[in-house]
């Protein structure tokens, strides 16, 4: 067995079975597990998906939200056991893969149009 085949077998075992379909520009709720001492709880992070990058079990996505007027971004590994579930709230209509221009915008200018099907 080749080294790359061994690595692919290990990585494929770490993938989640079901991953919801979401794209850049969508508004999502990410339910993340947080461990505080010996207790574990789930915290919800709701915001707009700025980017998705990587592939296989290394795939990550970045979510941005406004918290008390301050922009907060968090990058999550898609197949991490710490990400309990991802809920898509709104579909966004965007024309690019990375929405870095939203970082400089505030209020209504930072909105993404909703995709209507």
Secondary structure, DSSP 4 states (H G I P E B T S, - for coil): --HHHHHHHHHHHHS-S------TT-EEEEEEEEEETTEEEEEEEEEEEEEEE--GGG-EEEEEEEETTEEEEEEEETT-TTEEEEEEEE-B--SSS--GGGGG--GGGG--PBP--
